[in-house]
Amino acid sequence: MNSTHLSFASAPTAGKALTWKDDFSVGNEAIDALHREFLHLLEHLCLSDDDGVQENFEQIGRHLFQHFEEETALMSKFSYPVAQCHEDEHARVLDSFHEILQLADQTNRLKVMRNFGFALKDWFPAHTTYLDAPLAHWISKQRFGGKPIVIRKYTGSELKISN
């Protein structure tokens, strides 16, 4: 495996799947909607039993392809200056997906498919913060002259009081 691919040979962070939270909002409804759907499908993959892994893995693959195509279209439409870097990361994720489809050992394949979900779970927050949020900011600046305003629900956990 190429070192630039997601690491999915062993479960990176097994356990509960990642679900949507306001911190993931990038301020662009189209991108946020893609992310909500992605996390919904990711939860199904990470928590599925062996009978559901294959189907959920394939659903994630179809979603990733469509998701990345839509982001690529936005980057093209708004002449995003660092689109190639963003697209390269998407390509690495899809390469990893296709490599898993080629695995011959069915028992190991199901484990690797599920672990791919956990690798995506670990990958998603940083990708959103460092690649998707700047894209959303660029789009907003091109359309409205400034960064998007993102309003997040206050949960109380953000408040830190020190002595």
Stockholm file with secondary structure:
# STOCKHOLM 1.0

chainA/1-163         MNSTHLSFASAPTAGKALTWKDDFSVGNEAIDALHREFLHLLEHLCLSDDDGVQENFEQIGRHLFQHFEEETALMSKFSYPVAQCHEDEHARVLDSFHEILQLADQTNRLKVMRNFGFALKDWFPAHTTYLDAPLAHWISKQRFGGKPIVIRKYTGSELKISN
#=GR chainA/1-163 SS CCTTSCCCSSCSSCSSCCCCCGGGCCSCHHHHHHHHHHHHHHHHHHHCCHHHHHHHHHHHHHHHHHHHHHHHHHHHHTTCTTHHHHHHHHHHHHHHHHHHHTCCCHHHHHHHHHHHHHHHHHHHHHHIIIIIHHHHHHHHHHHHSSCCCCCCCCCSTTCCCCC
#=GC SS_cons         CCTTSCCCSSCSSCSSCCCCCGGGCCSCHHHHHHHHHHHHHHHHHHHCCHHHHHHHHHHHHHHHHHHHHHHHHHHHHTTCTTHHHHHHHHHHHHHHHHHHHTCCCHHHHHHHHHHHHHHHHHHHHHHIIIIIHHHHHHHHHHHHSSCCCCCCCCCSTTCCCCC
//
